[in-house]
Amino acid sequence: QVQLVESGGGLVQPGGELELSCRISGDTFALDLEAWYRQAPGKQREMVASMEPVGPSDYLDSVKGRFSIFRDNARNILFLRMTNLKPEDTAVYYCYVKDSLQRQHWGRGTQVTVSS
């Protein structure tokens, strides 16, 4: 099993920055996909950024150039750096991984609110 714990959410003004982190523990020997999703009130959950062991990262069009997904392999932490935040980025952000057995794991989420 894999456990995911997010942190780093909060309230930020438009144009501001936040960095979310997701501590990954458990059976993390081989992860096929690591990603960040978000869900705004009344909307479907959507993938914001993802990365696989090989190949470039993928981003939602609306966050390209503003968000960056990366990981600290030594500490097994997945990050999402968010810059130039907009009110429409307000959502609960979830860490997600898919392991080598194609099992899906979700964190509990962290709230990001962009407001003046």
LODOKE-804430 format. One record per residue: residue number from 1; residue in one letter; x, y, z of N, C-alpha, C, O in turn. Coordinates in steps of 0.05 Angstrom, whole numbers, plus 5000, padded with zeros to 4 digits. Layout:
BEGIN
- NUM	a	X	Y	Z	X	Y	Z	X	Y	Z	X	Y	Z
...
END
This chain:
BEGIN
- 1	q	5016	4976	5000	5000	5000	5000	5017	5025	5000	5041	5024	5008
- 2	v	5005	5047	4991	5019	5072	4990	5003	5092	5006	4978	5093	5004
- 3	q	5016	5109	5021	5003	5130	5037	5013	5157	5026	5037	5161	5020
- 4	l	4994	5176	5024	5000	5202	5013	4990	5223	5033	4967	5222	5042
- 5	v	5008	5242	5040	5000	5264	5058	5008	5290	5046	5032	5296	5043
- 6	e	4988	5307	5039	4993	5333	5027	4997	5354	5049	4987	5351	5071
- 7	s	5011	5375	5041	5013	5399	5058	5020	5422	5041	5028	5419	5017
- 8	g	5017	5446	5052	5026	5470	5037	5003	5488	5027	5009	5509	5016
- 9	g	4978	5479	5030	4957	5496	5020	4953	5520	5038	4966	5523	5058
- 10	g	4935	5538	5029	4929	5562	5045	4916	5583	5028	4906	5578	5006
- 11	l	4915	5607	5040	4903	5630	5027	4925	5648	5016	4945	5654	5029
- 12	v	4922	5655	4991	4942	5672	4977	4928	5692	4959	4907	5687	4949
- 13	q	4940	5715	4956	4929	5736	4939	4934	5729	4910	4953	5715	4903
- 14	p	4918	5739	4892	4923	5736	4863	4951	5745	4856	4960	5766	4865
- 15	g	4964	5730	4839	4992	5736	4832	5012	5723	4851	5036	5724	4846
- 16	g	5003	5712	4873	5021	5700	4893	5030	5672	4885	5024	5661	4864
- 17	e	5045	5660	4904	5057	5634	4899	5052	5616	4923	5049	5625	4946
- 18	l	5050	5590	4917	5048	5569	4938	5063	5545	4928	5066	5541	4904
- 19	e	5073	5529	4947	5085	5504	4939	5073	5482	4956	5074	5482	4981
- 20	l	5060	5463	4942	5047	5440	4955	5068	5417	4956	5084	5414	4938
- 21	s	5066	5402	4977	5083	5378	4979	5065	5354	4986	5044	5356	4999
- 22	c	5075	5331	4978	5061	5306	4982	5082	5285	4991	5099	5277	4975
- 23	r	5080	5278	5016	5099	5258	5026	5088	5230	5020	5066	5223	5027
- 24	i	5104	5214	5005	5096	5188	4996	5110	5167	5012	5134	5167	5014
- 25	s	5095	5149	5024	5106	5128	5040	5093	5101	5034	5072	5100	5020
- 26	g	5105	5080	5044	5094	5053	5039	5109	5039	5016	5133	5042	5013
- 27	d	5094	5025	5000	5105	5009	4979	5110	5027	4954	5094	5027	4936
- 28	t	5132	5041	4955	5137	5061	4934	5160	5052	4915	5173	5068	4903
- 29	f	5164	5026	4914	5187	5016	4898	5184	5024	4869	5204	5032	4856
- 30	a	5160	5022	4858	5156	5029	4830	5129	5043	4827	5108	5031	4831
- 31	l	5130	5068	4819	5106	5083	4815	5104	5090	4785	5123	5101	4774
- 32	d	5082	5083	4773	5079	5088	4744	5072	5117	4738	5079	5127	4716
- 33	l	5058	5129	4756	5048	5157	4751	5046	5171	4777	5035	5160	4797
- 34	e	5055	5196	4778	5051	5214	4801	5038	5239	4791	5046	5250	4770
- 35	a	5019	5249	4805	5004	5272	4794	4991	5289	4816	4989	5280	4839
- 36	w	4983	5312	4809	4967	5330	4825	4940	5335	4811	4940	5341	4787
- 37	y	4919	5331	4825	4892	5337	4816	4881	5360	4832	4891	5367	4854
- 38	r	4859	5372	4822	4845	5392	4838	4815	5390	4833	4806	5380	4812
- 39	q	4800	5399	4852	4771	5399	4850	4760	5424	4862	4763	5429	4886
- 40	a	4748	5440	4845	4735	5465	4855	4706	5459	4861	4695	5439	4851
- 41	p	4693	5475	4878	4665	5470	4885	4647	5469	4861	4648	5487	4844
- 42	g	4631	5448	4859	4613	5445	4837	4625	5436	4811	4611	5435	4790
- 43	k	4651	5429	4811	4664	5421	4787	4676	5393	4790	4680	5384	4812
- 44	q	4682	5381	4767	4695	5355	4768	4724	5357	4775	4737	5378	4770
- 45	r	4735	5335	4786	4763	5335	4792	4778	5334	4766	4771	5319	4747
- 46	e	4800	5349	4765	4816	5350	4740	4845	5347	4747	4854	5356	4768
- 47	m	4860	5336	4728	4889	5332	4732	4903	5358	4725	4899	5370	4703
- 48	v	4919	5367	4743	4933	5393	4740	4961	5388	4728	4970	5402	4710
- 49	a	4975	5368	4738	5002	5362	4729	5008	5333	4735	4999	5322	4755
- 50	s	5024	5321	4718	5031	5293	4722	5060	5288	4712	5070	5302	4695
- 51	m	5071	5266	4723	5098	5258	4714	5100	5228	4716	5089	5215	4733
- 52	e	5115	5217	4697	5121	5189	4695	5151	5185	4698	5166	5204	4695
- 53	p	5159	5160	4703	5188	5155	4705	5204	5164	4681	5227	5173	4684
- 54	v	5193	5162	4657	5207	5170	4633	5189	5189	4617	5164	5185	4616
- 55	g	5200	5210	4606	5185	5228	4590	5179	5255	4604	5184	5257	4628
- 56	p	5169	5274	4589	5164	5301	4600	5139	5301	4618	5122	5283	4615
- 57	s	5138	5320	4635	5114	5324	4652	5092	5335	4634	5096	5346	4613
- 58	d	5067	5331	4644	5044	5340	4630	5028	5359	4647	5027	5355	4671
- 59	y	5017	5380	4635	5003	5401	4650	4976	5407	4638	4973	5406	4613
- 60	l	4957	5415	4655	4932	5426	4646	4939	5452	4631	4956	5467	4640
- 61	d	4925	5457	4609	4932	5480	4592	4931	5506	4609	4948	5523	4605
- 62	s	4912	5509	4626	4908	5534	4641	4931	5539	4661	4932	5561	4672
- 63	v	4947	5519	4667	4969	5524	4687	4996	5522	4674	5016	5527	4688
- 64	k	4998	5517	4649	5024	5515	4635	5039	5541	4638	5028	5563	4634
- 65	g	5064	5539	4645	5081	5563	4649	5078	5575	4677	5094	5592	4684
- 66	r	5059	5566	4692	5055	5576	4720	5060	5555	4741	5070	5562	4763
- 67	f	5054	5530	4735	5057	5509	4755	5080	5490	4746	5085	5488	4722
- 68	s	5092	5478	4766	5114	5459	4760	5112	5436	4779	5110	5439	4803
- 69	i	5113	5411	4768	5113	5387	4785	5141	5376	4785	5155	5374	4765
- 70	f	5150	5368	4809	5177	5357	4812	5177	5340	4837	5160	5343	4854
- 71	r	5198	5324	4840	5200	5308	4865	5228	5308	4876	5248	5313	4862
- 72	d	5229	5303	4902	5254	5299	4917	5256	5269	4921	5243	5258	4938
- 73	n	5274	5257	4905	5276	5227	4907	5287	5218	4933	5279	5197	4943
- 74	a	5305	5233	4945	5317	5225	4970	5297	5223	4992	5298	5206	5010
- 75	r	5278	5242	4992	5258	5243	5014	5231	5232	5006	5213	5231	5022
- 76	n	5229	5224	4980	5204	5214	4969	5181	5233	4973	5160	5226	4984
- 77	i	5185	5257	4964	5164	5278	4966	5159	5289	4938	5177	5295	4923
- 78	l	5134	5291	4932	5125	5302	4906	5116	5331	4912	5102	5337	4932
- 79	f	5124	5349	4894	5118	5378	4898	5101	5388	4874	5102	5378	4852
- 80	l	5087	5409	4880	5074	5425	4860	5079	5455	4866	5068	5465	4886
- 81	r	5096	5467	4850	5101	5496	4854	5082	5511	4837	5080	5507	4813
- 82	m	5068	5530	4849	5048	5545	4835	5055	5575	4837	5059	5586	4859
- 83	t	5057	5588	4814	5063	5616	4813	5041	5631	4798	5024	5619	4785
- 84	n	5041	5658	4801	5021	5675	4788	4993	5663	4792	4978	5660	4772
- 85	l	4986	5657	4816	4960	5644	4822	4937	5662	4815	4939	5687	4819
- 86	k	4916	5650	4806	4891	5664	4798	4868	5654	4815	4869	5632	4825
- 87	p	4847	5671	4818	4824	5662	4833	4813	5635	4823	4802	5619	4838
- 88	e	4814	5630	4797	4804	5605	4786	4821	5581	4793	4813	5558	4787
- 89	d	4844	5585	4806	4860	5563	4816	4850	5553	4843	4859	5533	4853
- 90	t	4831	5567	4854	4820	5559	4880	4807	5532	4878	4790	5527	4862
- 91	a	4816	5514	4895	4806	5486	4895	4819	5470	4917	4837	5480	4931
- 92	v	4809	5446	4921	4823	5427	4938	4842	5412	4920	4834	5401	4899
- 93	y	4867	5411	4927	4888	5398	4911	4895	5371	4923	4899	5368	4947
- 94	y	4895	5350	4906	4900	5323	4915	4925	5312	4902	4930	5316	4878
- 95	c	4940	5297	4918	4963	5282	4908	4952	5255	4899	4935	5243	4912
- 96	y	4963	5245	4878	4954	5219	4866	4978	5204	4856	4996	5215	4843
- 97	v	4978	5178	4861	4998	5161	4848	4985	5135	4839	4965	5126	4850
- 98	k	4997	5124	4818	4989	5098	4808	5013	5080	4810	5034	5086	4798
- 99	d	5010	5057	4824	5034	5040	4827	5037	5021	4804	5022	5021	4785
- 100	s	5057	5004	4807	5064	4985	4785	5042	4964	4781	5042	4951	4760
- 101	l	5025	4960	4800	5002	4942	4798	4977	4956	4788	4955	4945	4788
- 102	q	4981	4982	4781	4959	4998	4770	4938	5005	4792	4916	5012	4786
- 103	r	4946	5003	4817	4928	5011	4838	4931	5041	4842	4952	5053	4840
- 104	q	4908	5054	4847	4908	5083	4849	4906	5091	4878	4892	5079	4894
- 105	h	4921	5112	4885	4922	5121	4913	4919	5152	4913	4930	5166	4897
- 106	w	4903	5161	4933	4897	5189	4935	4904	5199	4963	4901	5185	4983
- 107	g	4913	5224	4964	4915	5237	4989	4888	5249	4997	4869	5247	4982
- 108	r	4887	5261	5021	4862	5272	5030	4857	5300	5020	4834	5310	5022
- 109	g	4877	5313	5008	4873	5339	4996	4882	5362	5014	4882	5359	5039
- 110	t	4888	5384	5001	4895	5409	5016	4883	5432	5001	4884	5434	4977
- 111	q	4870	5450	5017	4855	5472	5005	4874	5495	4996	4892	5503	5011
- 112	v	4870	5504	4972	4884	5528	4962	4862	5548	4955	4844	5543	4939
- 113	t	4864	5572	4967	4845	5593	4962	4861	5618	4952	4879	5627	4965
- 114	v	4853	5627	4928	4866	5651	4917	4845	5673	4917	4826	5673	4902
- 115	s	4850	5693	4934	4831	5715	4938	4845	5739	4949	4864	5737	4964
- 116	s	4834	5762	4942	4845	5787	4953	4828	5795	4977	4834	5816	4990
END
